[in-house]
């Protein structure tokens, strides 16, 4: 019997304990209190949505509603002398939720195509941005270590604008047999596209701030110098690239709310204020950039946000994105969010994600809007692109070189499901390690 089974049983035992405490100390009318509690939760979520989607008096009235709803529930429990019961039950439920989440276990991951031994490059050309990742290039001595391994290093530390694409193309023309980047994902994508076009291997060095691409390649994000081991003892793997218009992306392209916010000149200086000021227009169904997404299999009308990724993300909840299981499936991942009412805002946080979330895969997708151009966030950089915008996948277009010894991708737990929890508690399923 695995730890997952025991955690599932502990979770169910704690749920039963919470219900027992509630009935024992609050009586059978506690079920009425449960109903009021659930109602208060829904009112709070609706109040948050109205706060984000409205202006003026309605915005602040909605905020008051969101704050006062849980206070009203607490007052109701206190009026029946059951406030301590509510606190105890909440604590037990939190423990039950933690045990249930831990019981889900790791996501079963697919096996990549067979890696091959990489040839040691003779004329490796690495582009390094000293400003990226708060100075990781200097902090880890990446330039000196790369030169000691025989690589040519171009530092982007001069005054004024440096054309990275021109540097990379010149290196190809001069006979480089490997291109690499120590910098952010936007620069990684730019040079990766040039490497793919030239048929050269590409080395990702995790010297950026977020390093999403490096994470999904399983590289060491704490010590970017470990990536340089690929120059002497590396393996080669074929991965896909995403294309949007004439640009390559290695992670994702975002449309709608997020791209609009980041595009605003005021966003960098005042993220919170700019977000609150712009969200009512962006969440409105009559927004300037009312989007429409179309794939060969589906049409998504008027979502507020769309994320198109180079291979699908593992999604365990709507709060964020995990890593990508693979980078060689030949499919784009598509996530679209549509919240047009408070009811949809409430449904979106349900276990089934509600009607406001669309998740699918496709080889291509077209995003259109009534305007001639729309902002698009491409690997963290926002640009304006003419509509319609077409995204596609280029299967196994890039040869990446990876160090033989690397941490691998972070573990990801499966999304919570009642059926899964009950199966584990009964001793069915779980306990099997994911494939290597």
N, C-alpha and C positions, 0 to 999 in steps of 0.2 A: 504493500500500500504506500503510495507516494505522499509527499508533503502536500501536494495539491488536493488530494482527497481529504486530508485532515483539515486543511484550511477551509475547504468548502463546507465540511460538517460544522466547523467552528462558526462560520458565518451564519448558517441556518440556526444553530443553537443560540447565537446572540440575538438573531431576529425574534426567535421564540421567547427569549428572555426579556426583550424590550416590550413585546406584547403582554407578557405575564406581569411585568412591573406596572404597566399602564392600567391593566384591568384590576390588579390587586389593590392598587393604591388610589386609583381614580374612579373605580367602579365601571359598570357597563355603559354609563353615559359618556365614558371616555371616547367611545366611537364617534360621538358628536364632536368632541374636541379634535379628533383626527380629521374629520371633515372640514372643520374651520381652519385647521393648520394647512391642509392641502389647498384650500381656497386662498388663504393668505399667501402661500407660495406663488400661486398663479397670478394673483394681483400684483405681487412684487415684480415678477418677471414682465408683466404687461406694463407696469409703471416705468421700468427701465427702458423698455422699447419706446414708449411714448416720450420719455425724456430725451432720447436720442433723435427721435423723428420729428419733434415739434419745436416751436420757438415760443419765446415770450412767456406769458402767464401759464399756458398749457404745459410748457416744459417744466416749470418749477412746481406746478400742481402735481404733475406726474411723479417728480422726484419725491415730493412729500408723501404721495400715495405709496411709492415703493418702500420708503423708510417706515412709514406708520403701520403698514400691514403686519410685518412681523412683530412690531411693538404691541399692536392690538391683540395678536395671538397670545403673546406673553402675559398681557393684562388679563385676558380671559382665563388663562391657567391660574394666575395669581388670585383672581376673584373666587375661584373654587378651591383655593389653598393647595394647588397642585403644581406650583411653579417648579419646585424641586424635582417633582416627578418628570416634568417636561425636560429639565436639564439632564437628569439621569438617563432618560430614554434617548435623548439626542446623542449623548456620549456613547451609549451602547450601540446605537445605529451607525455611528461613525466607525466604531471598531468593527462592526459587521461588514460595512462597506469596504474597509481596508482589507479584511480577510478575504472577502469575495474577489476583490480586484487581484490580490496576490495569488488566489487559487486559479485564476484563468491561465497562468503559465505562459511560456514564450510562444510567439507566433511561429508556426511551422514554415520554414523558408525553403524556397526552391533552390536547386543546385545550379550553379553557373555552368556554362559550357567549359570544357576542359581548358585550363590555362596552359600556356606553352612557355618554355624557357626563352627569356628575352636576350637578344644579342647585346653585348656591351657596346655602347655607342663610342665612336671615335671622335665625333665632332658635335657633342651636345651643346645646345644653345639655350640658356636659361634667362628669362626676363624676370627681374625681381623689383617689387615696389617697396622701398624702405618705409613708406608711410602706412602701408597696409597692416591691419591687425595690431595697431598701436606699436609699431616698430619691431615686429617679430624677426624681420630679416637681420637687423643688427643684434637684437637680443640673443639670437641663436647662432650668430656668426655664419649665416647661410652662404653668403658670397664667397668667403674664404674657403669654406669646406667644399663648395662646389668646384672652385678653381683647383683645389688640391686633388680633386678627382678627375681633372682634365677637362672640365666644362668651361665654355666661354660664358661670362655673366654680363648682362646689360642691366645696369641699375637705373631706375627711373627717378633719379634724384636731382636732375638738372632743373634750371629755372624754365618756366613756361610749359607749354603743352608738348607732350611727346607722343608721336603717332606709333602706338604699340603694333598695330597691324603692319605698318611699313617696316618696323624693326624685324618682325617675324618673317615677312616675305623676303627681305634682304638676306636674312640668315639662310633661308631655303635656297635662294639663288647662289649664295656663297658656299653651298655644299653641306649645310648642317644635316646630320642624320637623326636628330632628336630635338624636339622643341619642348620647353617646359616653362612653367609660370609659378612664381611665389607671389601670390596676391589674391585679390578678391575673386568671387565667382564670375563677375562680369568680364574681367581680364582673362580668366581661365577659358571662358566660352569663346572669346575672340580668337585667342591663339589656338585653341583646340580645333576650331573650324579651319584655320589655315593649315594646321598639321594634317587634318583629315584630307583636305584637298590635295596636299602634296604627297599623301601616302606615307607620312612619317609617324613614328610613335610619339606619344605625348606623355609628359610627366607632370602630374599635379603635386605641388608642394603646399602643404596646409598652413600658409602664412597669412590667410585672410582673417576677418573678424568672426564670421559665422562658420565658414568652411563646410557648407552643406554638401557640396560636391565631394570634398575629401571624406566626409563622414560616410557617404553612401559607397565610396570606394574602399572603405574599411581602413583608411590611413590614420596615423597617429596625429591627432589634433593638438595634443599637449606638447609634442616635440617635433616641429616640422623638419628638423634636420634628419630625422629618421627616414623621411621620404627620399633623401638623397642616396640611401642604400640601393635604390633601384638602378643607379648608374653602374653598380658593380655586380650586384646579385639580384636581378629582377626577374619578374614574370610578365608576360604580355597577355592582355585580354582585349577582346573586341567588345565595344559597347555602342549603344545608339546615341544619336544626337538629335535634338529637336531643332526645327527650323521655323522661324516666323518671318514672313516676308523674305528679305535677303539676309537675315541674321540667324546665327546659331545660338541656341541656349542649351546649357548642360543641366539646369535645374528646372526652372518653370517660367512661365509668362502669366502675369496677372492682369485682369481687366476689371473695371468697375470701381468700387468704393476705394480700395487700397491704392490703386494706381492714381486715382484722382487726388487723394489726400497727399501722397508723396510728391505729386507734381506741383502742389501749391508752394510758392516762394516762402510763405509764412510758416510752413510746416516744420522746417528745420529749427527755427527759433522758438516756436511755441506749439508743440505737437498736440497737447491737450486742448488748448484754446481753439486751434485751427480745426481739430476733429469735431468739437462740439458745434463750431460755427458752420461747417460744411455738411455734416451728416444729414440734417433735415432735407436738403436739396438732393443729396445722393441717394437717400432711401425713398424719396418720392417716386411714385410710378410715372410721374411726368418729368423726370430728370432729363437734362440735356442729352446725356449719352445713354438712352434706353437701349439696352443690349439685346441681341438675339444670337444665340449660338446654335449652329447646325452641324450635325455629323451625319454620316450615311444612315445611322440607325435611329437618331432622335433629334428633336428640335426643342430647345429650351428658350422660352419666351420671358423677356424682361427680368433676368436675374440681377441682383445688385452687385454680385461679385462672381467672377469666374477664374479658376486657376487651371491652367493647362501645363502639365508636367511631362518632362522627358522620362517616360515610364511611370506607372501608377505608384502613388504613395500608399504605405500601410497606414490605415486610419483606425485608431482605436477609440477616438471620440472626436467631437466637433470642435474642441478647444484648440486643436493644433494638429500638425502633421508629424507623422513619424518619419522613418527613413524609407527608402525605396527598396523593395525586396530584391529587385534585379534592375540592371540597366541595359539588358539585351533582349527584352521581350518583343521589340518591334511595335510597341503600342504606346500611345499618349495616354496619360491619366487626365481625366476631366472632373473637376469638382465645381459645382455651381450652387450658390446660395441665393434663395429668394425669400425675403421676409416682407410681405406687404401688409401685415396686420399684426395686432397684438396676439391673436390666436395662433398665428404661424410662429411667432416668437416663442410662445409657450410650447408648441408642438416640436420645435426644433431641438429642445433639450430632453425630449423623451428618449427612451432607450432605442426606439426605432428611427430616431433622428427626424421624425415628422415629415411633412410634405415639403418643407422648405429646402431640403438638401438633395441634390442630384449627384450621383457618383457613377461614372461610366468610363469605358476605355474605347479608344478609336485610333485609327491610323492617321486621321486628319480631322480638323474641325475649322469651321469658318465663323468668325465673330463679326457681326454687322451692327450698325447703329445709324440713326437718322443723320448724324453729323458727318462731315467729310473726313474727319480724322478724330482719333480717340487716343488718350494716354494709355500706354502699356508698360507695366513693370517687367523688365526682362532681366532675370538673374539679379534683381535688386536695383537696377538702373531704370528710371522712367524716361520713356521717349514717346513722341507723338507719331502715330502711324496712320496712313490713309485707310479708310474703310472700303470694302470689307477686308478684314485681316485673316489670313489663312495660316494655320499652324499644321505642320506635318512632322512625321518621324522619318529619320534616315537610319535604317537598321544597320547595326554593326559598322558604322561609318568610321569610327575612331579606334586606333590601337593605343591603349593606355599601358604604360609600364608601371608596375607596382613593386615595392620591396617585397621580397619573399616572406619576411617576417613583419607582420603588422597586426594591430589589435583586432581588426574586424569591426563590423558594424555593431552599434549598441543593441542590446536585447530589447525586444518590443513585446509587450504582453497582448494577448488577444483581447478584443472588445468584450465587455461584460455581456453575458446572456443568461437568462434564468434557466433555460433548458440545459445549458452547459453546466451551470452550478449544480443543478439537481442531479445530473448524470455523475458528476464528480463525487457528490455527497453519497450517492448510492454505490460508488465503487466502479463506475463504468467510465472508460476513457481517461485521458490525461496521463501524466507520469512518464510520457515518452520524450526523450530529448529530441530537439529539432535536428534535421540532417545537417551535416557539416558543410 
